[in-house]
Amino acid sequence: MSHDARTTPLFEEHIALGARMVHYAGWQMPVQFSGIMEEHTAVRHGVGVFDVCHMSEFRVFGTDAKAALNRIMTNDLDRIDAIGSALYTVMCDEDGGIIDDLIVYHSGDLEYLIVANAGNKETDWAWLTSHLPESVEATDESDRTGLIAVQGPKALGLVRELAGTDWSMPTRFTLSEASLDGIGVLVARTGYTGEDGVELFCHEKDTVALWRLLLSFPEVVPCGLGARDTLRLEMGYALYGSDMDRGVDPVSAGLGWVVPRTKGEFIGAAAIDRIRSAGPQRKLVGLTVSEGVPRHGHDVLHAGGVVGKVASGTYSPTLGHGIATAYVPAELSGEGMRFRIAIRRKTVEAIVTKPPFVKGTSLSASGS
């Protein structure tokens, strides 16, 4: 583990809990506490908490903030005119390459809060600020912001209990203010697990107190990056750096839904329109794997030749077999198409399956 890696405000808490730490996106992060299987199961059936303080937070404000961000983001900020609402989007370059995927919150009057991936912080900040007019201000609030995800079927009940009877839970993809046992937080009804839950923003100095408060409930399980990855892949949620990057456009990545056809001009629009019109050459597909555990970079085979590589792959604790995503030729991307994946010294069957791989989660039950 690199000694140059940064640490979140919860680093000492993780060490005290016996977490196995790894170097991730320039940070020392817990990959697991009690074990990936146990943590994964806790989130699918109960409640788990994740340290996501490594994520980046930018605040953009001014009378022209909405118009400026609409030119930078693919999704349409007209969809979140109501203060407190949020949307998922990507930010592209002129060629349609994905610089990052983001969540944008309409956090106040003429103000937006952007949550970005940790490993892309410098790139995102440079791109964002270089494309904002002088009338729009931006601040990097990453270092003074704590962020903890509370996820699972029992997550909302726990947060309601802490917030008190006079407080109302925000609806999916909205946020509101709350006081949890005296700790001021922003409660965002968002997450990366496929279960219902929230992400709690707090001041950096309050992060440890909030973490300890959440773990004071015996049913709450601390979770690491390992479970976060298995949970998100069971839902088919994309991971930047594996399922998408600067060399991939949103249409090929299966994210055309965050690029509304009716939206006006934005950076990358012309390139994305050309790809839509001609059809992408390759598409990201989900794969159900018969045996073994597929991993990033494994060859995907068809008719005796290599036609792609695994983008994300793991063992699904819920399903009991391997699952993966991979970019394959568009003409071979239909549901039910069969491939082989080279895993160690043998090849195993993989069938194109439309994500989510796991159905019937608390999030789908809530109608979200």
HUBELSUL-V651067 format. One record per helix or strand. SS is the DSSP state (a for helix, b for strand). FROM is the first residue (numbers start at 1). TO is the last residue. If there is no record, write none. Layout:
ss->{SS,SS}
from->{FROM,FROM}
to->{TO,TO}
This chain:
ss->{b,a,b,b,a,b,b,a,b,a,b,b,b,a,b,a,b,a,b,b,b,a,b,a,b,b,a,a,b,b,b,b,a,b,b,a}
from->{6,11,20,27,36,47,56,65,73,77,85,98,111,118,137,142,145,155,174,183,197,204,220,225,240,244,256,269,282,299,305,321,330,338,346,362}
to->{7,16,24,32,45,51,61,72,73,80,92,108,116,130,140,144,151,163,180,188,203,215,223,234,240,244,258,278,289,302,316,329,332,343,352,365}
